[in-house]
Amino acid sequence: MCILKTERLELFPWEATEEMAIALYEYARNKEVGPAAGWEPHETPRHSFEIIRDLFIPQGDLAIRFSATGEIIGSIGLMPDKRREDVKSRELGYSLARHMWGKGIMTEAARALINYGFSELKLDVIAIAIHPENERSLSVARKCGFTREGLLRKGCIGYTGDIRDLVIGSITREEWKEKY
Ligand SMILES: CC(C)(COP(=O)(O)OP(=O)(O)OC[C@H]1O[C@@H](n2cnc3c(N)ncnc32)[C@H](O)[C@@H]1OP(=O)(O)O)[C@@H](O)C(=O)NCCC(=O)NCCS
C-alpha cells in the first residue's frame, strides 16, 4: 500500500518480510550511511529484519521506492519527539542508499512527508536532529524549510559509545503554511 507518491518516489509502510529485509540490508550495510545518522551498519539481513520489526514498524516509518526501477532505496519517518511534551510534534528521520545521494531524492521525500504531517496528522511542529558534520542532511533540512534552533551539546550517545552534539531544527505549522 503506497501512502505517498511524488514525482519520482513512492512511500509505503515497511513490512517484516525477507524481501524487505534484504532490500534494507543492501543499503544499510554501507559504512557511509548509518554512522552519519548515528546507527551501526547492518551486519546481516537478519539484523535488518529485526530493525524493521522492532523499530520501523512500531514507529510507522515508510520505505522509499524509486518508481523508475522499483528499487527500495531508503527509509523516512516521523518519530516521537523526545524533546517536546504535550505538543503535537514529531521528529523527522531518514536514510538513503549511497548510490542515490546528491539527486534531490531525500528533499523530495521529506517535503512530501512534511506535507502529510501537517495536513493529515495535524501536527503543530516537526523537529529534526542532525550531527553537526552531516552537511548533506543539514542541506536537506534547509531545503525543506527547517529553522536551526541551536546546538544541543552532548545530545546523544552514538553506537560506539561516544557522546555527540546535535543540531536541532524545526518547522512550525505556520511556517509550513507560508513556505509550501
Ligand atoms: C542525508 C541524506 C539522506 C541526503 O539525501 P540526498 O537525497 O542526497 O539529499 P539531497 O540530494 O536532497 O540534498 C543533498 C545536499 O547535500 C549537498 N551535498 C552533496 N555533496 C556534498 C558534500 N560532499 N558535502 C556537503 N554537502 C554536499 C548537495 O549539494 C545537496 O544540497 P543542495 O541541493 O543545497 O546543493 C543522505 O546523504 C544519507 O542517507 N546520509 C546518511 C544517513 C543520514 O545522514 N541520515 C540523516 C540523519 S539526520
The ligand as an SDF file (V2000), in Angstrom:
LIG
                    3D

 48 50  0  0  0  0  0  0  0  0999 V2000
   21.4010   12.8640    4.2900 C   0  0  0  0  0  0  0  0  0  0  0  0
   20.8760   12.1330    3.0590 C   0  0  0  0  0  0  0  0  0  0  0  0
   19.5360   11.4910    3.3660 C   0  0  0  0  0  0  0  0  0  0  0  0
   20.7220   13.1830    1.9260 C   0  0  0  0  0  0  0  0  0  0  0  0
   19.9970   12.6120    0.8550 O   0  0  0  0  0  0  0  0  0  0  0  0
   20.1100   13.2040   -0.6210 P   0  0  0  0  0  0  0  0  0  0  0  0
   18.9920   12.6590   -1.4390 O   0  0  0  0  0  0  0  0  0  0  0  0
   21.4960   13.0080   -1.1320 O   0  0  0  0  0  0  0  0  0  0  0  0
   19.8530   14.7450   -0.3570 O   0  0  0  0  0  0  0  0  0  0  0  0
   19.6020   15.8550   -1.4500 P   0  0  0  0  0  0  0  0  0  0  0  0
   20.1890   15.4180   -2.7660 O   0  0  0  0  0  0  0  0  0  0  0  0
   18.1610   16.2290   -1.4210 O   0  0  0  0  0  0  0  0  0  0  0  0
   20.4620   17.0570   -0.8480 O   0  0  0  0  0  0  0  0  0  0  0  0
   21.8300   16.8350   -0.5170 C   0  0  0  0  0  0  0  0  0  0  0  0
   22.5200   18.1280   -0.3300 C   0  0  0  0  0  0  0  0  0  0  0  0
   23.8710   17.8720    0.0930 O   0  0  0  0  0  0  0  0  0  0  0  0
   24.7450   18.6250   -0.7350 C   0  0  0  0  0  0  0  0  0  0  0  0
   25.9840   17.8720   -0.8970 N   0  0  0  0  0  0  0  0  0  0  0  0
   26.3040   16.9920   -1.8270 C   0  0  0  0  0  0  0  0  0  0  0  0
   27.5500   16.5420   -1.6210 N   0  0  0  0  0  0  0  0  0  0  0  0
   28.0210   17.1680   -0.5420 C   0  0  0  0  0  0  0  0  0  0  0  0
   29.2290   17.1380    0.1790 C   0  0  0  0  0  0  0  0  0  0  0  0
   30.2410   16.3440   -0.2030 N   0  0  0  0  0  0  0  0  0  0  0  0
   29.3570   17.9020    1.2630 N   0  0  0  0  0  0  0  0  0  0  0  0
   28.3540   18.6870    1.6470 C   0  0  0  0  0  0  0  0  0  0  0  0
   27.1700   18.7720    1.0280 N   0  0  0  0  0  0  0  0  0  0  0  0
   27.0160   18.0180   -0.0700 C   0  0  0  0  0  0  0  0  0  0  0  0
   24.0290   18.7360   -2.0490 C   0  0  0  0  0  0  0  0  0  0  0  0
   24.5670   19.7980   -2.7620 O   0  0  0  0  0  0  0  0  0  0  0  0
   22.6000   18.9520   -1.5900 C   0  0  0  0  0  0  0  0  0  0  0  0
   22.3530   20.2870   -1.1890 O   0  0  0  0  0  0  0  0  0  0  0  0
   21.9900   21.4390   -2.2400 P   0  0  0  0  0  0  0  0  0  0  0  0
   20.8600   20.9440   -3.0790 O   0  0  0  0  0  0  0  0  0  0  0  0
   21.6080   22.5700   -1.3340 O   0  0  0  0  0  0  0  0  0  0  0  0
   23.1990   21.6620   -3.0460 O   0  0  0  0  0  0  0  0  0  0  0  0
   21.8480   11.0210    2.5880 C   0  0  0  0  0  0  0  0  0  0  0  0
   23.1050   11.6210    2.3560 O   0  0  0  0  0  0  0  0  0  0  0  0
   22.0040    9.9040    3.6280 C   0  0  0  0  0  0  0  0  0  0  0  0
   21.2530    8.9300    3.6200 O   0  0  0  0  0  0  0  0  0  0  0  0
   23.0010   10.0290    4.5290 N   0  0  0  0  0  0  0  0  0  0  0  0
   23.2670    9.0120    5.5490 C   0  0  0  0  0  0  0  0  0  0  0  0
   22.1470    8.8980    6.5920 C   0  0  0  0  0  0  0  0  0  0  0  0
   21.8680   10.2470    7.2380 C   0  0  0  0  0  0  0  0  0  0  0  0
   22.7640   11.0600    7.4030 O   0  0  0  0  0  0  0  0  0  0  0  0
   20.6010   10.4640    7.6140 N   0  0  0  0  0  0  0  0  0  0  0  0
   20.1850   11.7150    8.2050 C   0  0  0  0  0  0  0  0  0  0  0  0
   20.3340   11.7100    9.6730 C   0  0  0  0  0  0  0  0  0  0  0  0
   19.8530   13.2790   10.3900 S   0  0  0  0  0  0  0  0  0  0  0  0
  1  2  1  0
  2  3  1  0
  2  4  1  0
  2 36  1  0
  4  5  1  0
  5  6  1  0
  6  7  2  0
  6  8  1  0
  6  9  1  0
  9 10  1  0
 10 11  2  0
 10 12  1  0
 10 13  1  0
 13 14  1  0
 14 15  1  0
 15 16  1  0
 15 30  1  0
 16 17  1  0
 17 18  1  0
 17 28  1  0
 18 19  1  0
 18 27  1  0
 19 20  2  0
 20 21  1  0
 21 22  1  0
 21 27  2  0
 22 23  1  0
 22 24  2  0
 24 25  1  0
 25 26  2  0
 26 27  1  0
 28 29  1  0
 28 30  1  0
 30 31  1  0
 31 32  1  0
 32 33  2  0
 32 34  1  0
 32 35  1  0
 36 37  1  0
 36 38  1  0
 38 39  2  0
 38 40  1  0
 40 41  1  0
 41 42  1  0
 42 43  1  0
 43 44  2  0
 43 45  1  0
 45 46  1  0
 46 47  1  0
 47 48  1  0
M  END
$$$$
